[in-house]
Amino acid sequence: MTSLEYVNNLAIERADALRKTKDGDNFKNVPQFREGDTVVVAVRVVEGEKERIQNFKGIVIGLRGSGINKTFTIRKVSNGVGVERVFPLNSPMIQSITIDKLGHVRRAKLYYLRGMSEKKIRQKLS
Amino acid sequence: MEKAILGKKVGMTSIYDDKGVAVPVTIVEAGPCPVVNIRTMEKDGYSAIQLGFETIRENKVIKPVAGQFKKVGIAPCRHLKEFRNLAKSYEIGSEVTVAEFTTGDKVKVSTTSKGRGFQGVIKRHHFGGVGMQTHGQSDRQRHPGSVGSSSYPSRVFKGLRMAGRMGGKRTSVRNIQIFDIIPERNLILLKGSVPGPKNTLLEIVKV
């Protein structure tokens, strides 16, 4: 193992360890998912001293990077406005990722969903 | 100077601190560096230690250098550097390892920066360019502009910043924080970036 791989693995271990100390029994492993899946991300929101969980549900439209630098982009339509958020996959600021629905797509990046109606997106993902 | 070590830049990645914030770090494989020689005030007129780094085969070094290592009974090293006026006293043959440093230390990192070749004034000296695209300006958006006045002094002043070779020079960055130390793999994680390409030799010094 090269030093770079070693530190990358160490970074993931430490991020997991930090989540374990924060969540205790509620700790969940990072699941395997891919583009087109609908997932719910429980994000920690820090407000002053307090911390609470906020859910963000949407379609995964892309994954990029590797190791500790891997991120994924989620898109949802909220009150008619498209919202996209990019999360680091192993971030300790994510409490859990749950897969809501599996999608079936042939692309690695689903940017073409951006201009589509909800009905069309549903057709594309099945 | 308090402590010094030689290392090799491996690359960069990010790591989460105990608050969950992603911190960019540079990975450095540092030491173990054998103390090959000691310069003393009485004998050499200055006090310093000579550190070696990266053991290589004996046929890889020229004979006079091999002799220096043979004399002290240390395997030949690819790199040899002297560090002056260290606070701690060392013995020939002892090893400097990353364990001497502590997390949170502020260090100075010196190395040869990446060579950029012949560069114009905008990249090399952060000039702003000539400034306009119209009003008679043509083909000179990235030019240096005027280099001086006319009949007096009838010459260009020495040291005027112009285009030329950039990078490939010795550079130091001070106050780089040590994010973490991994003694079992001889690694130092430095917060932020460090000059030079990958696999370059770094001198890490705590002033």
Chai-1 contact restraints between the chains, C-beta under 6 A:
chainA,res_idxA,chainB,res_idxB,connection_type,confidence,min_distance_angstrom,max_distance_angstrom,comment,restraint_id
A,S3,B,V10,contact,1.0,0.0,6.0,A-B,restraint_1
A,S3,B,I27,contact,1.0,0.0,6.0,A-B,restraint_2
A,S3,B,E29,contact,1.0,0.0,6.0,A-B,restraint_3
A,S3,B,L187,contact,1.0,0.0,6.0,A-B,restraint_4
A,L4,B,V10,contact,1.0,0.0,6.0,A-B,restraint_5
A,L4,B,G11,contact,1.0,0.0,6.0,A-B,restraint_6
A,V7,B,T13,contact,1.0,0.0,6.0,A-B,restraint_7
A,V7,B,I27,contact,1.0,0.0,6.0,A-B,restraint_8
A,N8,B,T13,contact,1.0,0.0,6.0,A-B,restraint_9
A,A11,B,I15,contact,1.0,0.0,6.0,A-B,restraint_10
A,A15,B,Y16,contact,1.0,0.0,6.0,A-B,restraint_11
A,P92,B,Y16,contact,1.0,0.0,6.0,A-B,restraint_12
A,P92,B,G20,contact,1.0,0.0,6.0,A-B,restraint_13
A,M93,B,G20,contact,1.0,0.0,6.0,A-B,restraint_14
